[in-house]
Amino acid sequence: MSRYHKKIILITLLLGLSLISMACSSNDTSDPSERTEIRVGITGDPVSFDPQNATDSVARNIFNQIFDNLVTLDEDMEVVPELAKEWESSDDGTEWTFILEEDVVFQDGEPFNAEAVKINFERLSDKDNNLAMYPDIGQNIESIEAKDDVTVIFNLKEPKYSFLRDLTAPANGIMSPKSIESKEREEISKEPVGAGPYKLKDWNPGDSVELEAHADYWRGEPEFETVTFKVVQENSSRITMLSNDEIDLASTIPYTEVDRIKNDDNLAVDEVKQNRILYTGINSDVEPLDDIRVRQALNYAINKEELANQLLDGNVSPATAAITDLTFGHTPLDNYPYDLEKAKQLLEEAGIEKGQTLRLILASNVTEDVPAAEFVQNSLEQLEYFDIKLEKQELGTYLETLTNPDSYELFMRGIVNSVGDPDRALREEFLPDSQQNYSNYSNPDLTELLESASSEMDEKKREEQYADALKIINDEAARIPLYEDMYYWGKHKNLEGIIYKPRLNLRHAKFSSE
């Protein structure tokens, strides 16, 4: 077994969420095992339900219930069939043929077939559509052929090692072709139509998203009649709702609140090391951050060991590269040990005047990242060169701000690598034409390495290329990696059968009768 697959299996034990088993009957009963609704407390409001154009993790966890993919990941993080029941690739890796499930219908009654797949990926692969997920997989597609109703062929521009695994990402959920062809982009984002087990029933922005069972779901009618996501940004409020039986599952519990849940006899906590890295992004397109010495100084000014081990009580691990150690290709680097005097020396050499204001933006729904953001703010102000203005923004505003490079200097961001391969994360964050390159960083050597590693089919060579890529990112201080994250879920003790995968899957769940 290769190192790659060993690491993928390890990720299985540590990531995401899937609730397994079954439930039935009515909610109007004292027997929890007969519940037909599950209620999930989430930290923020989804921005868009268009899988090809959504960049927020809140939406992805919800539309994972609405859309099925051609292939998905099992609990061992291995690629398994979903809407495609089998597949094969050409020897050179540029042609992929998928045989599809039959008798599948979308939630609007439209049939699922090869033509539907073709329409989906032609939309994604059209650069003129300017979709956020285009760099992930769309830009590598040359053409798609619907050979017959159940056979679809992808022709790639060049070999792509991670192509099959990338198809498991939320961005590649299959939408109804009627939805794509008859709706404007804004309508698609608000009125998702997939072939998954649940369909959108009601969306009250800022309050809740309610899904209902897709009765004609091809794998059988879902066990739950209703899945309700309740927007509760305040951590303590989410936990109170959990204690009061207003929700069954609460996401993103900060480590400071874990004991509060554990001390409740009716509740439990699942703690999982996840493939998420938190970092401070540096907008290298604006002065003075376009100077490598300034970026390096900011890196030296952050004591990552103190952040992880003292402020966060060792509940996270200091980052040693731009990707986590659970991701293929990770190479630990020196990563700028804390040295405030070195940082000040670099700023003096760069001729930086004291008193400049740097804006540091943070999505307010990601409450678990607030302590780190405040730590970064305080640390950088210790340099005595900058006034760091920390701006907590509603998620939609935060994402909108990131589209305007003149409106921020620094930003906090956490990236979850849901497929276990570095290709998607590094390409979307560092390729110059990527919409998610919020650092506005560009380096021709790095671009060449990432492009080459994407198409390299030799695993050893890929590993070497990623090692070189991570060194460039580190040497040029393209960002400030902070820590590799833990994730905490609060739940009722009678919620059973939870296993961990890259993203929330509520298709099957079980409440015990106790």
C-alpha positions as CSV (number, residue, x, y, z in Angstrom):
1,M,0.0,0.0,0.0
2,S,1.4,3.4,-1.0
3,R,2.1,6.2,1.5
4,Y,-0.7,8.2,-0.3
5,H,-3.3,5.5,0.4
6,K,-2.1,5.0,3.9
7,K,-2.5,8.7,4.6
8,I,-6.0,8.7,2.9
9,I,-7.1,5.9,5.2
10,L,-5.8,7.9,8.2
11,I,-7.8,10.9,7.1
12,T,-10.9,8.7,7.2
13,L,-10.6,8.3,10.9
14,L,-10.3,12.0,11.5
15,L,-12.5,14.0,9.1
16,G,-16.0,15.3,8.4
17,L,-19.3,13.7,9.4
18,S,-21.7,11.1,8.3
19,L,-24.6,9.8,10.4
20,I,-25.4,6.2,9.6
21,S,-28.4,3.9,10.2
22,M,-32.1,4.7,10.2
23,A,-35.1,6.4,11.8
24,C,-38.9,6.3,11.1
25,S,-42.4,7.2,12.2
26,S,-43.6,10.5,13.8
27,N,-41.9,13.2,15.8
28,D,-44.9,13.4,18.1
29,T,-43.7,10.7,20.3
30,S,-41.7,10.3,23.5
31,D,-39.6,7.5,21.9
32,P,-36.5,9.2,20.3
33,S,-36.0,6.2,18.0
34,E,-39.2,7.2,16.2
35,R,-38.1,10.7,15.4
36,T,-38.5,11.8,11.7
37,E,-36.7,15.1,12.0
38,I,-33.1,15.9,12.8
39,R,-32.1,19.5,13.7
40,V,-28.6,20.8,13.3
41,G,-27.2,24.0,14.8
42,I,-24.8,25.7,12.4
43,T,-22.6,28.8,12.8
44,G,-23.7,30.9,9.8
45,D,-26.0,31.5,7.0
46,P,-25.3,29.8,3.7
47,V,-24.4,32.2,0.9
48,S,-25.2,30.1,-2.2
49,F,-26.5,26.6,-3.0
50,D,-24.9,26.6,-6.5
51,P,-22.3,23.9,-6.0
52,Q,-20.1,25.1,-8.8
53,N,-20.0,28.7,-7.5
54,A,-20.2,28.3,-3.7
55,T,-17.1,28.9,-1.6
56,D,-18.5,28.7,1.9
57,S,-18.4,25.5,3.9
58,V,-21.7,26.2,5.6
59,A,-23.5,25.9,2.2
60,R,-21.5,22.8,1.2
61,N,-22.5,20.9,4.3
62,I,-26.2,21.6,3.4
63,F,-26.2,21.0,-0.3
64,N,-24.4,17.8,0.2
65,Q,-27.8,16.6,1.2
66,I,-29.4,18.0,-2.0
67,F,-26.9,16.8,-4.6
68,D,-25.4,13.4,-5.4
69,N,-22.0,13.1,-7.2
70,L,-20.8,10.7,-9.8
71,V,-18.5,9.2,-7.2
72,T,-18.1,9.8,-3.5
73,L,-15.8,8.8,-0.6
74,D,-16.6,5.9,1.8
75,E,-15.8,5.9,5.5
76,D,-12.2,4.8,4.6
77,M,-11.8,7.8,2.2
78,E,-11.7,5.5,-0.8
79,V,-13.6,6.5,-4.0
80,V,-16.8,4.5,-4.4
81,P,-19.7,4.7,-6.8
82,E,-22.6,7.1,-6.4
83,L,-24.5,8.2,-9.6
84,A,-21.8,6.4,-11.6
85,K,-21.7,2.7,-10.9
86,E,-18.4,2.0,-12.7
87,W,-15.6,3.7,-14.5
88,E,-12.3,3.3,-16.3
89,S,-9.6,5.5,-17.6
90,S,-7.3,5.4,-20.7
91,D,-3.7,4.3,-20.2
92,D,-2.5,7.9,-20.5
93,G,-5.0,9.2,-18.0
94,T,-6.7,11.7,-20.4
95,E,-10.0,9.8,-21.0
96,W,-12.4,8.8,-18.3
97,T,-15.5,6.7,-19.1
98,F,-18.4,6.5,-16.6
99,I,-21.3,4.1,-16.7
100,L,-24.3,5.7,-14.9
101,E,-27.1,4.4,-12.7
102,E,-30.4,4.1,-14.4
103,D,-33.9,5.1,-13.3
104,V,-32.7,8.1,-11.4
105,V,-34.7,11.3,-11.4
106,F,-33.9,14.8,-10.2
107,Q,-36.1,16.5,-7.6
108,D,-37.9,18.4,-10.4
109,G,-38.8,15.1,-12.1
110,E,-36.2,15.4,-14.9
111,P,-34.3,12.2,-15.7
112,F,-30.7,11.7,-14.8
113,N,-28.6,10.6,-17.7
114,A,-25.3,11.2,-19.6
115,E,-26.7,14.3,-21.2
116,A,-27.4,15.8,-17.7
117,V,-23.8,15.1,-16.7
118,K,-22.6,16.7,-19.9
119,I,-24.6,19.8,-19.3
120,N,-23.3,20.1,-15.7
121,F,-19.7,19.8,-16.6
122,E,-19.9,21.9,-19.7
123,R,-21.2,24.7,-17.5
124,L,-18.3,24.2,-15.0
125,S,-15.6,23.9,-17.7
126,D,-16.7,27.1,-19.6
127,K,-14.2,29.7,-18.4
128,D,-16.5,32.5,-19.6
129,N,-19.0,31.4,-16.9
130,N,-16.5,32.7,-14.3
131,L,-17.6,30.1,-11.7
132,A,-15.6,29.9,-8.5
133,M,-15.0,26.2,-8.8
134,Y,-13.7,26.4,-12.4
135,P,-10.0,26.1,-11.3
136,D,-10.6,22.9,-9.3
137,I,-11.6,20.6,-12.2
138,G,-13.3,22.6,-14.9
139,Q,-10.2,24.1,-16.4
140,N,-8.8,20.6,-17.0
141,I,-11.8,19.4,-19.1
142,E,-11.4,19.5,-22.9
143,S,-14.8,18.0,-23.7
144,I,-17.6,15.8,-22.4
145,E,-19.4,13.2,-24.6
146,A,-22.7,11.6,-23.9
147,K,-22.2,8.4,-25.8
148,D,-25.6,7.1,-24.8
149,D,-28.0,7.5,-21.9
150,V,-25.8,5.7,-19.4
151,T,-22.3,6.4,-20.8
152,V,-20.5,9.7,-20.4
153,I,-16.8,10.3,-21.5
154,F,-14.6,13.0,-20.1
155,N,-11.7,14.1,-22.3
156,L,-9.0,15.9,-20.3
157,K,-6.5,18.4,-21.6
158,E,-3.8,16.5,-19.8
159,P,-3.5,13.7,-17.3
160,K,-4.7,14.7,-13.8
161,Y,-3.7,12.4,-11.0
162,S,-6.5,13.6,-8.7
163,F,-9.3,13.8,-11.2
164,L,-11.4,10.9,-9.8
165,R,-10.9,12.0,-6.2
166,D,-11.8,15.6,-7.2
167,L,-15.1,14.4,-8.5
168,T,-16.1,13.6,-4.9
169,A,-15.9,17.2,-3.9
170,P,-19.2,19.1,-3.1
171,A,-18.5,21.4,-6.1
172,N,-19.2,18.4,-8.4
173,G,-22.7,17.6,-7.2
174,I,-25.0,17.0,-10.2
175,M,-27.7,19.6,-10.8
176,S,-30.9,19.2,-12.8
177,P,-30.2,20.1,-16.4
178,K,-33.5,21.9,-16.5
179,S,-32.4,24.1,-13.6
180,I,-29.2,25.0,-15.4
181,E,-30.8,25.8,-18.7
182,S,-33.9,27.7,-17.5
183,K,-32.6,29.6,-14.5
184,E,-30.4,32.6,-14.1
185,R,-27.3,32.2,-11.9
186,E,-28.9,33.9,-8.9
187,E,-31.9,31.6,-9.1
188,I,-29.7,28.5,-9.2
189,S,-28.0,29.8,-6.0
190,K,-31.3,30.1,-4.2
191,E,-33.3,27.3,-5.8
192,P,-31.0,24.2,-5.9
193,V,-32.3,21.1,-7.7
194,G,-30.3,17.9,-7.4
195,A,-30.8,14.1,-7.4
196,G,-29.9,13.7,-3.7
197,P,-32.0,12.4,-0.8
198,Y,-33.3,15.8,0.4
199,K,-34.7,18.9,-1.4
200,L,-34.9,22.5,-0.3
201,K,-38.3,23.2,1.3
202,D,-37.7,26.6,2.9
203,W,-34.8,29.0,3.4
204,N,-35.1,31.9,5.9
205,P,-31.8,33.8,5.6
206,G,-30.3,34.3,8.9
207,D,-32.6,31.9,10.6
208,S,-32.9,28.4,9.1
209,V,-32.8,26.1,6.1
210,E,-35.3,23.3,6.0
211,L,-35.0,20.3,3.7
212,E,-37.6,17.7,3.0
213,A,-37.3,14.1,1.8
214,H,-37.0,13.4,-1.9
215,A,-39.7,10.7,-2.1
216,D,-38.3,9.4,-5.5
217,Y,-34.7,9.2,-4.3
218,W,-33.0,6.5,-6.3
219,R,-31.6,4.7,-3.3
220,G,-35.0,4.6,-1.6
221,E,-37.0,7.2,0.4
222,P,-34.8,8.9,3.0
223,E,-35.4,7.8,6.6
224,F,-35.9,11.4,7.8
225,E,-38.8,13.4,6.6
226,T,-37.2,16.7,7.5
227,V,-33.7,18.0,8.1
228,T,-33.5,21.5,9.6
229,F,-30.4,23.6,9.8
230,K,-30.7,26.4,12.4
231,V,-28.4,29.4,12.1
232,V,-27.1,30.1,15.6
233,Q,-23.8,32.1,15.5
234,E,-23.3,32.4,19.2
235,N,-21.6,29.4,20.7
236,S,-23.3,29.5,24.1
237,S,-26.7,29.8,22.4
238,R,-26.0,26.7,20.3
239,I,-25.0,24.8,23.4
240,T,-28.1,26.0,25.3
241,M,-30.3,24.9,22.5
242,L,-28.6,21.5,22.6
243,S,-29.2,21.2,26.3
244,N,-32.9,22.3,25.9
245,D,-33.5,19.7,23.2
246,E,-34.1,22.4,20.5
247,I,-31.4,20.9,18.3
248,D,-29.9,17.4,18.1
249,L,-26.4,18.3,16.8
250,A,-24.3,21.4,17.2
251,S,-21.4,22.2,15.0
252,T,-18.2,24.0,15.7
253,I,-18.0,23.8,19.5
254,P,-15.1,25.9,20.8
255,Y,-12.7,23.9,23.0
256,T,-13.5,26.3,25.9
257,E,-17.1,25.0,25.9
258,V,-16.3,21.2,25.6
259,D,-16.4,20.6,29.4
260,R,-19.8,22.3,29.6
261,I,-21.2,19.7,27.3
262,K,-19.4,16.8,28.8
263,N,-20.9,17.7,32.2
264,D,-24.4,17.4,30.9
265,D,-25.6,13.8,31.4
266,N,-27.7,14.0,28.3
267,L,-25.0,15.3,25.9
268,A,-21.8,14.1,24.4
269,V,-18.9,15.5,22.5
270,D,-17.1,14.1,19.5
271,E,-13.6,15.5,19.0
272,V,-11.9,15.0,15.7
273,K,-8.6,16.1,14.2
274,Q,-9.6,17.4,10.9
275,N,-7.7,18.2,7.7
276,R,-8.1,21.9,8.2
277,I,-5.4,24.5,8.4
278,L,-6.0,28.0,9.8
279,Y,-3.8,30.7,8.4
280,T,-3.5,34.5,8.1
281,G,-3.6,35.5,4.5
282,I,-1.4,38.3,3.3
283,N,-2.6,40.5,0.4
284,S,0.7,40.7,-1.5
285,D,-0.9,43.1,-4.0
286,V,-0.9,46.1,-1.7
287,E,1.9,48.1,0.0
288,P,3.8,47.4,2.1
289,L,2.9,43.7,1.9
290,D,4.2,43.4,-1.7
291,D,7.7,43.5,-0.1
292,I,8.9,40.0,0.8
293,R,10.7,41.4,3.9
294,V,7.5,42.7,5.3
295,R,5.7,39.4,4.8
296,Q,8.6,37.5,6.4
297,A,8.5,40.0,9.3
298,L,4.8,39.3,9.9
299,N,5.6,35.5,10.0
300,Y,8.5,36.0,12.5
301,A,6.2,38.0,14.8
302,I,3.7,35.2,15.4
303,N,4.5,32.7,18.2
304,K,2.7,29.7,16.8
305,E,3.8,27.5,19.7
306,E,2.3,29.9,22.2
307,L,-0.9,30.2,20.2
308,A,-1.4,26.4,20.0
309,N,-0.1,25.3,23.4
310,Q,-1.0,28.1,25.7
311,L,-3.9,30.1,24.3
312,L,-5.6,27.0,22.8
313,D,-4.3,24.6,25.5
314,G,-2.7,22.2,23.1
315,N,-6.1,21.4,21.4
316,V,-4.5,22.2,18.0
317,S,-1.0,21.6,16.5
318,P,1.2,24.4,15.2
319,A,1.3,24.4,11.4
320,T,4.5,23.4,9.7
321,A,3.6,24.1,6.1
322,A,0.8,25.5,3.9
323,I,-1.0,22.1,4.1
324,T,-1.6,19.8,7.0
325,D,0.3,16.6,7.8
326,L,-2.8,14.6,6.8
327,T,-2.5,15.7,3.2
328,F,-0.4,13.9,0.6
329,G,2.8,15.8,-0.1
330,H,3.1,17.5,3.2
331,T,6.7,18.4,4.1
332,P,7.5,20.0,7.5
333,L,9.4,23.3,7.2
334,D,11.2,25.6,9.7
335,N,8.2,27.9,9.2
336,Y,9.6,31.1,10.8
337,P,10.3,30.5,14.5
338,Y,9.2,33.3,16.7
339,D,11.7,36.1,16.6
340,L,10.4,39.6,17.3
341,E,13.8,41.3,16.9
342,K,14.4,39.7,13.6
343,A,10.9,40.8,12.5
344,K,11.7,44.4,13.5
345,Q,15.0,44.3,11.7
346,L,13.4,43.2,8.5
347,L,10.8,46.1,8.7
348,E,13.6,48.6,9.3
349,E,15.5,47.2,6.3
350,A,12.4,47.6,4.2
351,G,12.1,51.2,5.2
352,I,8.6,50.8,6.7
353,E,7.3,53.9,8.5
354,K,5.6,53.3,11.9
355,G,1.8,54.0,12.3
356,Q,0.4,52.3,9.3
357,T,-3.0,50.6,9.6
358,L,-3.5,47.0,8.4
359,R,-7.0,45.7,8.1
360,L,-7.4,42.1,9.3
361,I,-10.8,40.6,8.3
362,L,-12.5,37.6,9.8
363,A,-15.8,35.8,9.0
364,S,-17.9,36.3,12.1
365,N,-19.6,32.9,11.9
366,V,-16.3,31.1,12.3
367,T,-16.3,31.8,16.0
368,E,-13.6,29.2,16.8
369,D,-11.1,31.3,14.9
370,V,-11.7,34.5,16.9
371,P,-9.1,33.8,19.6
372,A,-6.4,33.2,16.9
373,A,-7.4,36.4,15.1
374,E,-7.1,38.4,18.3
375,F,-3.8,36.7,19.0
376,V,-2.5,37.7,15.5
377,Q,-3.7,41.2,16.0
378,N,-2.0,41.6,19.4
379,S,1.2,39.9,18.1
380,L,1.6,42.1,15.1
381,E,1.0,45.2,17.1
382,Q,3.9,44.2,19.3
383,L,6.1,45.1,16.3
384,E,5.2,48.8,17.1
385,Y,5.0,49.5,13.3
386,F,1.3,48.7,12.6
387,D,-2.1,49.4,13.9
388,I,-4.0,46.2,13.2
389,K,-7.8,46.8,12.7
390,L,-9.7,43.5,13.3
391,E,-12.9,43.5,11.4
392,K,-15.4,40.7,12.1
393,Q,-17.8,40.5,9.1
394,E,-20.9,38.5,8.3
395,L,-20.0,35.6,6.1
396,G,-21.5,37.0,2.9
397,T,-19.8,40.4,3.5
398,Y,-16.5,38.7,4.2
399,L,-16.6,36.8,1.0
400,E,-17.6,39.9,-0.9
401,T,-14.7,41.9,0.7
402,L,-12.3,39.2,-0.5
403,T,-13.2,39.9,-4.1
404,N,-11.9,43.5,-3.7
405,P,-8.1,43.5,-3.1
406,D,-8.2,47.2,-2.1
407,S,-10.5,46.5,0.9
408,Y,-8.2,44.5,3.1
409,E,-4.5,43.8,3.9
410,L,-4.8,40.6,6.0
411,F,-7.5,37.9,6.4
412,M,-8.2,34.9,8.5
413,R,-9.1,31.7,6.6
414,G,-9.4,28.0,7.4
415,I,-9.2,25.5,4.5
416,V,-10.5,21.9,4.8
417,N,-9.0,19.5,2.3
418,S,-12.0,17.3,1.8
419,V,-10.4,15.0,-0.8
420,G,-7.0,14.4,0.9
421,D,-4.9,15.6,-2.1
422,P,-3.2,19.0,-2.2
423,D,-4.0,19.8,-5.8
424,R,-7.3,21.5,-5.3
425,A,-6.3,23.5,-2.2
426,L,-3.0,24.8,-3.5
427,R,-4.2,25.5,-7.0
428,E,-7.2,27.5,-5.9
429,E,-5.2,29.5,-3.4
430,F,-2.0,30.2,-5.4
431,L,-2.7,30.0,-9.1
432,P,-2.8,33.6,-10.4
433,D,-6.1,33.1,-12.3
434,S,-8.0,31.5,-9.4
435,Q,-10.9,33.4,-8.0
436,Q,-9.9,32.1,-4.5
437,N,-6.4,33.4,-4.7
438,Y,-7.3,36.0,-2.1
439,S,-3.6,36.6,-1.3
440,N,-3.1,37.9,-4.9
441,Y,0.2,36.1,-4.8
442,S,1.8,35.0,-8.0
443,N,5.1,33.2,-8.7
444,P,5.8,31.6,-12.1
445,D,7.9,28.8,-10.5
446,L,5.2,27.9,-8.1
447,T,2.6,28.0,-10.9
448,E,4.7,25.7,-13.0
449,L,5.2,23.2,-10.1
450,L,1.5,23.1,-9.2
451,E,0.5,22.6,-12.8
452,S,3.1,19.9,-13.3
453,A,2.2,18.1,-10.1
454,S,-1.5,18.1,-11.1
455,S,-0.8,16.1,-14.3
456,E,2.1,14.0,-13.0
457,M,1.0,10.4,-12.7
458,D,4.2,9.2,-10.9
459,E,3.5,9.5,-7.1
460,K,7.1,9.9,-6.1
461,K,7.7,12.7,-8.5
462,R,4.5,14.4,-7.4
463,E,5.7,14.3,-3.8
464,E,8.9,15.9,-4.8
465,Q,7.1,18.7,-6.7
466,Y,4.9,19.5,-3.8
467,A,7.9,19.6,-1.4
468,D,9.4,22.2,-3.8
469,A,6.1,24.1,-4.0
470,L,5.7,24.3,-0.2
471,K,9.2,25.6,0.1
472,I,8.5,28.5,-2.3
473,I,5.3,29.4,-0.4
474,N,7.3,29.3,2.9
475,D,10.4,31.1,1.7
476,E,8.4,33.9,0.1
477,A,6.1,34.2,3.2
478,A,3.0,34.0,1.0
479,R,0.9,33.5,4.1
480,I,1.2,32.9,7.8
481,P,0.3,29.2,8.6
482,L,-1.0,29.1,12.2
483,Y,-2.3,25.7,13.2
484,E,-3.8,22.3,12.2
485,D,-7.3,22.2,13.7
486,M,-9.4,20.0,15.9
487,Y,-13.2,19.9,15.4
488,Y,-15.8,19.5,18.1
489,W,-19.4,18.4,17.7
490,G,-21.9,18.5,20.5
491,K,-24.8,16.0,20.3
492,H,-27.4,14.2,22.2
493,K,-26.1,10.9,23.7
494,N,-28.9,9.0,22.0
495,L,-27.6,10.1,18.5
496,E,-25.7,7.0,17.4
497,G,-23.7,5.6,14.6
498,I,-21.6,8.7,13.8
499,I,-18.6,8.2,11.6
500,Y,-16.4,10.9,10.3
501,K,-16.0,11.8,6.6
502,P,-15.0,15.0,4.8
503,R,-18.4,16.7,5.1
504,L,-21.7,16.4,6.9
505,N,-23.9,13.6,5.5
506,L,-27.3,13.3,7.2
507,R,-28.8,10.8,4.8
508,H,-29.2,8.1,7.4
509,A,-29.3,8.6,11.2
510,K,-30.2,6.8,14.3
511,F,-31.6,7.9,17.6
512,S,-31.6,5.2,20.2
513,S,-34.7,4.6,22.3
514,E,-32.9,5.4,25.5
